[in-house]
Amino acid sequence: MRCLYLVCYDIASPKRLRKVHRCIKAYAIGGQKSFYECWLTASERQSLQKDLYGLLNESEDRVHFFQLDPRLEP
């Protein structure tokens, strides 16, 4: 089952920002700037989180996943 997530990020380095943006856009159905909506299964969410956290500098960058209303349809 897929759930709708809002994935938000704030990345300090332009190089890391491009990599994070590319990674999230592969899953995104829409969004703008640093906020993207993504329909993800549990395993896709885990995979995306793992990929993103591998790109981040934890002392400078932030990525947040917010699960949105489950009543929305893909």
NORNORDA-V457538 format. One record per residue. RES is the residue in three letters. PHI is phi in whole degrees, -180 to 180 (* if undefined). D_CENTER is the distance of its C-alpha to the mean C-alpha in Angstrom with 1 decimal. Layout:
RES_PHI_D_CENTER, RES_PHI_D_CENTER
This chain:
MET_*_17.9, ARG_-95_14.6, CYS_-122_13.0, LEU_-90_11.1, TYR_-122_8.1, LEU_-102_7.1, VAL_-107_3.8, CYS_-122_6.1, TYR_-146_7.3, ASP_-137_10.9, ILE_-117_12.1, ALA_-78_15.9, SER_-96_16.9, PRO_-58_16.8, LYS_-66_16.8, ARG_-67_13.7, LEU_-59_12.0, ARG_-62_13.0, LYS_-67_11.7, VAL_-65_8.2, HIS_-59_8.4, ARG_-61_10.1, CYS_-63_7.8, ILE_-70_4.9, LYS_-59_8.1, ALA_-64_9.5, TYR_-109_7.8, ALA_-74_7.9, ILE_-106_11.2, GLY_177_11.4, GLY_150_10.7, GLN_-157_12.0, LYS_47_11.9, SER_-117_9.0, PHE_-130_8.0, TYR_-133_6.7, GLU_-91_8.0, CYS_-138_7.3, TRP_-89_10.4, LEU_-131_10.0, THR_-80_12.9, ALA_-61_13.2, SER_-71_13.6, GLU_-65_10.6, ARG_-62_8.4, GLN_-63_10.6, SER_-65_10.5, LEU_-64_6.9, GLN_-61_7.3, LYS_-62_10.6, ASP_-62_9.8, LEU_-66_7.6, TYR_-66_10.3, GLY_-73_12.9, LEU_-94_12.1, LEU_-86_12.2, ASN_-100_15.5, GLU_-62_15.4, SER_-84_18.2, GLU_-119_16.7, ASP_-111_12.9, ARG_-137_10.6, VAL_-137_7.0, HIS_-129_7.2, PHE_-115_6.5, PHE_-120_9.4, GLN_-80_11.2, LEU_-93_13.1, ASP_-51_16.7, PRO_-70_17.5, ARG_-77_20.4, LEU_-74_18.4, GLU_-100_19.0, PRO_-69_16.8
